[in-house]
Amino acid sequence: MIWGALSLVLSLAMLALGLAALAIFASSGPGEPGARLTASFLSGLFLSLAALGLLWGCVHLWSAFALYRGREWSRAVGVLLGILNLLLVPFGTALGAYALWVLTRSHARPTVAAPDG
């Protein structure tokens, strides 16, 4: 849950940077082609990263709430997210390794697969 919330906060910061780059693009005149090109490139980059980060954070929160509720499929989604997090050095690697360690232990299986009640 914490990793998903951090992803959402960082994505909102990226969104603010993208909107600031759009404001620079809108305020630059036609005689400043370098500033317009740079601002348009950066706004596209920041807004794309913000969209990916928002999606990444929402998927993590969705998976965390499903694990909390004991959904059968949530363990598989958590393991998949843990594997993908291994690529995000250094914090994602540590968190992904911990998630894999917790979700693949045999005593965690009955807890996660408990029926809704």
GROMACS elastic network, one bead per residue, 0.5 to 0.9 nm:
[ bonds ]
;  ai    aj funct       b0    kb
    1     4     6  0.51951   500
    1     5     6  0.62001   500
    1     6     6  0.86441   500
    1    57     6  0.87844   500
    1    60     6  0.66686   500
    1    61     6  0.53438   500
    1    62     6  0.86417   500
    1    63     6  0.84552   500
    1    64     6  0.56142   500
    1    65     6  0.78069   500
    2     5     6  0.50573   500
    2     6     6  0.60848   500
    2     7     6  0.85101   500
    2    60     6  0.88950   500
    2    61     6  0.83043   500
    3     6     6  0.51095   500
    3     7     6  0.61224   500
    3     8     6  0.86567   500
    3    57     6  0.72332   500
    3    60     6  0.71654   500
    3    61     6  0.81874   500
    3    92     6  0.84411   500
    3    95     6  0.81801   500
    4     7     6  0.50596   500
    4     8     6  0.62821   500
    4     9     6  0.87725   500
    4    54     6  0.87998   500
    4    56     6  0.71888   500
    4    58     6  0.63899   500
    4    59     6  0.75055   500
    4    61     6  0.52455   500
    4    62     6  0.87604   500
    4    64     6  0.85344   500
    5     8     6  0.50816   500
    5     9     6  0.62972   500
    5    10     6  0.86906   500
    5    57     6  0.62923   500
    5    58     6  0.82356   500
    5    60     6  0.83847   500
    5    61     6  0.73151   500
    6     9     6  0.50961   500
    6    10     6  0.61360   500
    6    11     6  0.84262   500
    6    57     6  0.74709   500
    7    10     6  0.51971   500
    7    11     6  0.60002   500
    7    12     6  0.86064   500
    7    53     6  0.58689   500
    7    54     6  0.68074   500
    7    55     6  0.89412   500
    7    56     6  0.69466   500
    7    58     6  0.84250   500
    7    60     6  0.88261   500
    8    11     6  0.50066   500
    8    12     6  0.62169   500
    8    13     6  0.87435   500
    8    50     6  0.86324   500
    8    53     6  0.64853   500
    8    54     6  0.53554   500
    8    55     6  0.84224   500
    8    56     6  0.80528   500
    8    57     6  0.52479   500
    8    58     6  0.74512   500
    9    12     6  0.51675   500
    9    13     6  0.64814   500
    9    14     6  0.88282   500
    9    53     6  0.89899   500
    9    54     6  0.86107   500
    9    57     6  0.88289   500
   10    13     6  0.50438   500
   10    14     6  0.63168   500
   10    15     6  0.86266   500
   10    50     6  0.79125   500
   10    53     6  0.74461   500
   10    54     6  0.86312   500
   11    15     6  0.60775   500
   11    16     6  0.86036   500
   11    47     6  0.89016   500
   11    49     6  0.72358   500
   11    51     6  0.72393   500
   11    52     6  0.79863   500
   11    53     6  0.50817   500
   11    54     6  0.57064   500
   11    57     6  0.84483   500
   12    16     6  0.62716   500
   12    17     6  0.86976   500
   12    50     6  0.66303   500
   12    53     6  0.85538   500
   12    54     6  0.78351   500
   13    16     6  0.50740   500
   13    17     6  0.63386   500
   13    18     6  0.86738   500
   13    50     6  0.78550   500
   14    18     6  0.61267   500
   14    19     6  0.85995   500
   14    46     6  0.54855   500
   14    47     6  0.67443   500
   14    48     6  0.88811   500
   14    49     6  0.68333   500
   14    50     6  0.51454   500
   14    51     6  0.88899   500
   14    53     6  0.86419   500
   15    18     6  0.50282   500
   15    19     6  0.61959   500
   15    20     6  0.85706   500
   15    43     6  0.89120   500
   15    46     6  0.64310   500
   15    47     6  0.55981   500
   15    48     6  0.86968   500
   15    49     6  0.81182   500
   15    50     6  0.52765   500
   15    51     6  0.80236   500
   16    19     6  0.51189   500
   16    20     6  0.61329   500
   16    21     6  0.86344   500
   16    46     6  0.84785   500
   16    47     6  0.85972   500
   16    50     6  0.89043   500
   17    21     6  0.61862   500
   17    22     6  0.86040   500
   17    42     6  0.85826   500
   17    43     6  0.74212   500
   17    46     6  0.63749   500
   17    47     6  0.80028   500
   18    21     6  0.50826   500
   18    22     6  0.62386   500
   18    23     6  0.86915   500
   18    39     6  0.89549   500
   18    42     6  0.68590   500
   18    44     6  0.69917   500
   18    45     6  0.74738   500
   18    47     6  0.51047   500
   18    48     6  0.86622   500
   18    50     6  0.81720   500
   19    23     6  0.62399   500
   19    24     6  0.87111   500
   19    43     6  0.67095   500
   19    46     6  0.83938   500
   19    47     6  0.77284   500
   20    24     6  0.63233   500
   20    25     6  0.86177   500
   20    39     6  0.88809   500
   20    43     6  0.76772   500
   21    24     6  0.50240   500
   21    25     6  0.61617   500
   21    26     6  0.86276   500
   21    38     6  0.86387   500
   21    39     6  0.51519   500
   21    40     6  0.70394   500
   21    41     6  0.86691   500
   21    42     6  0.62937   500
   21    44     6  0.87022   500
   21    46     6  0.84122   500
   22    26     6  0.61422   500
   22    27     6  0.85964   500
   22    39     6  0.65337   500
   22    40     6  0.67263   500
   22    42     6  0.83793   500
   22    43     6  0.55927   500
   22    44     6  0.86331   500
   23    26     6  0.50463   500
   23    27     6  0.61087   500
   23    28     6  0.86246   500
   23    39     6  0.84736   500
   24    27     6  0.51319   500
   24    28     6  0.61009   500
   24    35     6  0.80504   500
   24    36     6  0.77571   500
   24    39     6  0.62349   500
   24    40     6  0.86817   500
   25    28     6  0.54810   500
   25    29     6  0.84874   500
   25    35     6  0.72367   500
   25    36     6  0.52045   500
   25    37     6  0.80279   500
   25    38     6  0.82614   500
   25    39     6  0.51336   500
   25    40     6  0.61273   500
   25    43     6  0.84065   500
   26    29     6  0.79644   500
   26    36     6  0.81542   500
   26    39     6  0.88982   500
   27    36     6  0.89585   500
   28    31     6  0.80672   500
   28    32     6  0.64299   500
   28    33     6  0.84804   500
   28    35     6  0.68324   500
   28    36     6  0.63199   500
   29    32     6  0.57171   500
   29    33     6  0.80853   500
   29    35     6  0.88344   500
   29    36     6  0.79914   500
   30    33     6  0.64551   500
   30    36     6  0.80765   500
   31    34     6  0.89514   500
   32    35     6  0.55543   500
   32    36     6  0.64087   500
   32    37     6  0.88189   500
   33    36     6  0.51369   500
   33    37     6  0.60977   500
   33    38     6  0.85640   500
   34    37     6  0.52141   500
   34    38     6  0.61119   500
   34    39     6  0.84630   500
   35    38     6  0.51955   500
   35    39     6  0.59278   500
   35    40     6  0.84179   500
   36    39     6  0.51674   500
   36    40     6  0.59880   500
   36    41     6  0.84856   500
   37    40     6  0.52434   500
   37    41     6  0.61237   500
   37    42     6  0.85609   500
   38    41     6  0.51669   500
   38    42     6  0.60474   500
   38    43     6  0.84469   500
   39    42     6  0.51488   500
   39    43     6  0.59218   500
   39    44     6  0.85025   500
   40    43     6  0.51880   500
   40    44     6  0.62163   500
   40    45     6  0.85985   500
   41    44     6  0.52971   500
   41    45     6  0.61780   500
   41    46     6  0.86677   500
   42    46     6  0.59433   500
   42    47     6  0.83180   500
   43    46     6  0.52444   500
   43    47     6  0.59226   500
   43    48     6  0.83470   500
   44    47     6  0.52736   500
   44    48     6  0.59749   500
   44    49     6  0.85139   500
   45    48     6  0.52215   500
   45    49     6  0.61488   500
   45    50     6  0.85419   500
   46    49     6  0.51009   500
   46    50     6  0.60172   500
   46    51     6  0.86191   500
   47    51     6  0.61950   500
   47    52     6  0.86731   500
   48    51     6  0.51547   500
   48    52     6  0.62779   500
   48    53     6  0.85440   500
   49    52     6  0.51148   500
   49    53     6  0.59747   500
   49    54     6  0.84976   500
   50    53     6  0.50191   500
   50    54     6  0.60372   500
   50    55     6  0.85378   500
   51    54     6  0.51722   500
   51    55     6  0.62284   500
   51    56     6  0.85822   500
   52    55     6  0.51281   500
   52    56     6  0.60480   500
   52    57     6  0.85749   500
   53    57     6  0.60017   500
   53    58     6  0.84311   500
   54    57     6  0.51853   500
   54    58     6  0.60683   500
   54    59     6  0.85692   500
   55    58     6  0.51697   500
   55    59     6  0.61523   500
   55    60     6  0.86511   500
   56    59     6  0.52736   500
   56    60     6  0.63182   500
   56    61     6  0.87785   500
   57    60     6  0.51222   500
   57    61     6  0.62313   500
   57    62     6  0.85567   500
   58    61     6  0.50963   500
   58    62     6  0.59903   500
   58    63     6  0.84896   500
   59    62     6  0.50301   500
   59    63     6  0.60688   500
   59    64     6  0.85099   500
   59    81     6  0.87540   500
   60    63     6  0.51156   500
   60    64     6  0.60506   500
   60    65     6  0.86414   500
   60    78     6  0.81539   500
   60    81     6  0.75394   500
   61    65     6  0.61526   500
   61    66     6  0.84864   500
   62    65     6  0.53510   500
   62    66     6  0.61977   500
   62    67     6  0.86724   500
   63    66     6  0.50354   500
   63    67     6  0.61192   500
   63    68     6  0.85576   500
   63    74     6  0.60061   500
   63    75     6  0.83470   500
   63    77     6  0.66127   500
   63    78     6  0.63087   500
   63    81     6  0.86864   500
   64    67     6  0.50758   500
   64    68     6  0.61576   500
   64    69     6  0.86696   500
   64    74     6  0.79447   500
   64    78     6  0.76939   500
   65    69     6  0.61959   500
   65    70     6  0.86298   500
   65    74     6  0.87800   500
   66    69     6  0.50838   500
   66    70     6  0.62114   500
   66    71     6  0.55168   500
   66    72     6  0.86220   500
   66    73     6  0.83144   500
   66    74     6  0.55899   500
   66    75     6  0.86115   500
   67    70     6  0.50291   500
   67    71     6  0.60172   500
   67    72     6  0.82640   500
   67    73     6  0.85664   500
   67    74     6  0.52921   500
   67    75     6  0.65936   500
   67    78     6  0.78939   500
   67   112     6  0.61944   500
   67   113     6  0.86833   500
   68    71     6  0.78841   500
   68    74     6  0.89287   500
   68   112     6  0.76473   500
   69   112     6  0.80250   500
   69   114     6  0.84930   500
   69   115     6  0.86846   500
   69   116     6  0.69728   500
   70    73     6  0.87272   500
   70    74     6  0.73896   500
   70    75     6  0.86331   500
   70   111     6  0.70931   500
   70   113     6  0.54422   500
   70   114     6  0.53950   500
   70   115     6  0.65480   500
   70   116     6  0.66708   500
   71    74     6  0.54128   500
   71    75     6  0.77746   500
   71   112     6  0.67969   500
   71   113     6  0.61571   500
   71   114     6  0.74032   500
   71   115     6  0.73610   500
   71   116     6  0.75544   500
   72    75     6  0.66469   500
   72    76     6  0.82039   500
   72   112     6  0.68309   500
   72   114     6  0.76222   500
   72   115     6  0.80989   500
   73    76     6  0.55820   500
   73    77     6  0.65876   500
   73    78     6  0.88251   500
   73   113     6  0.82373   500
   74    77     6  0.50545   500
   74    78     6  0.60060   500
   74    79     6  0.85771   500
   74   112     6  0.77861   500
   74   113     6  0.85634   500
   75    79     6  0.61760   500
   75    80     6  0.86228   500
   75   103     6  0.65433   500
   75   104     6  0.86463   500
   75   109     6  0.81234   500
   75   112     6  0.67286   500
   75   113     6  0.80028   500
   76    79     6  0.51259   500
   76    80     6  0.62247   500
   76    81     6  0.86529   500
   76   103     6  0.85952   500
   77    80     6  0.50601   500
   77    81     6  0.61532   500
   77    82     6  0.84941   500
   78    81     6  0.50906   500
   78    82     6  0.60084   500
   78    83     6  0.86197   500
   78    99     6  0.73255   500
   78   100     6  0.80056   500
   78   103     6  0.73535   500
   79    83     6  0.62283   500
   79    84     6  0.86866   500
   79    96     6  0.84299   500
   79    99     6  0.70127   500
   79   100     6  0.58149   500
   79   103     6  0.65904   500
   79   104     6  0.77942   500
   80    83     6  0.51687   500
   80    84     6  0.63304   500
   80    85     6  0.86106   500
   80   100     6  0.88141   500
   81    84     6  0.50266   500
   81    85     6  0.59854   500
   81    86     6  0.87047   500
   81    96     6  0.74249   500
   81    99     6  0.85426   500
   82    85     6  0.50067   500
   82    86     6  0.64738   500
   82    92     6  0.83145   500
   82    93     6  0.84169   500
   82    95     6  0.73281   500
   82    97     6  0.67309   500
   82    98     6  0.80262   500
   82    99     6  0.55705   500
   82   100     6  0.57750   500
   83    86     6  0.53496   500
   83    87     6  0.76817   500
   83    93     6  0.87068   500
   83    96     6  0.61107   500
   83    97     6  0.78081   500
   83    99     6  0.86867   500
   83   100     6  0.73732   500
   84    87     6  0.59004   500
   84    88     6  0.77334   500
   84    92     6  0.84824   500
   84    93     6  0.88531   500
   84    96     6  0.74328   500
   85    88     6  0.53810   500
   85    89     6  0.82487   500
   85    91     6  0.85132   500
   85    93     6  0.58222   500
   85    94     6  0.84151   500
   85    95     6  0.70945   500
   85    97     6  0.82227   500
   86    89     6  0.69965   500
   86    90     6  0.84843   500
   86    91     6  0.86613   500
   86    92     6  0.56207   500
   86    94     6  0.72817   500
   86    95     6  0.76646   500
   86    96     6  0.51028   500
   86    97     6  0.67269   500
   87    90     6  0.85406   500
   87    92     6  0.68543   500
   87    93     6  0.62374   500
   87    96     6  0.86137   500
   88    91     6  0.67248   500
   88    93     6  0.57236   500
   88    94     6  0.89791   500
   88    96     6  0.87204   500
   89    92     6  0.55797   500
   89    93     6  0.52901   500
   89    94     6  0.79879   500
   90    93     6  0.53481   500
   90    94     6  0.65004   500
   90    95     6  0.87949   500
   91    94     6  0.52399   500
   91    95     6  0.60824   500
   91    96     6  0.83287   500
   92    95     6  0.50100   500
   92    96     6  0.56535   500
   92    97     6  0.82713   500
   93    96     6  0.50826   500
   93    97     6  0.60100   500
   93    98     6  0.84944   500
   94    97     6  0.52272   500
   94    98     6  0.61972   500
   94    99     6  0.86060   500
   95    98     6  0.50705   500
   95    99     6  0.60471   500
   95   100     6  0.85632   500
   96    99     6  0.50137   500
   96   100     6  0.61079   500
   96   101     6  0.84745   500
   97   100     6  0.51568   500
   97   101     6  0.60857   500
   97   102     6  0.86413   500
   98   102     6  0.61309   500
   98   103     6  0.84826   500
   99   102     6  0.51982   500
   99   103     6  0.59108   500
   99   104     6  0.83297   500
  100   103     6  0.52117   500
  100   104     6  0.58047   500
  100   105     6  0.83895   500
  101   104     6  0.56380   500
  101   105     6  0.63792   500
  102   105     6  0.57071   500
  102   108     6  0.69136   500
  103   106     6  0.82659   500
  103   108     6  0.61918   500
  103   109     6  0.73829   500
  103   112     6  0.85427   500
  104   107     6  0.86490   500
  104   108     6  0.71908   500
  104   109     6  0.76125   500
  105   108     6  0.55701   500
  105   109     6  0.71159   500
  106   109     6  0.55994   500
  106   110     6  0.80165   500
  107   110     6  0.65548   500
  107   111     6  0.73906   500
  108   111     6  0.52700   500
  108   112     6  0.62097   500
  108   113     6  0.85509   500
  109   112     6  0.53744   500
  109   113     6  0.60034   500
  109   114     6  0.84966   500
  110   113     6  0.51124   500
  110   114     6  0.59226   500
  111   114     6  0.54661   500
  112   115     6  0.87127   500
  114   117     6  0.87531   500
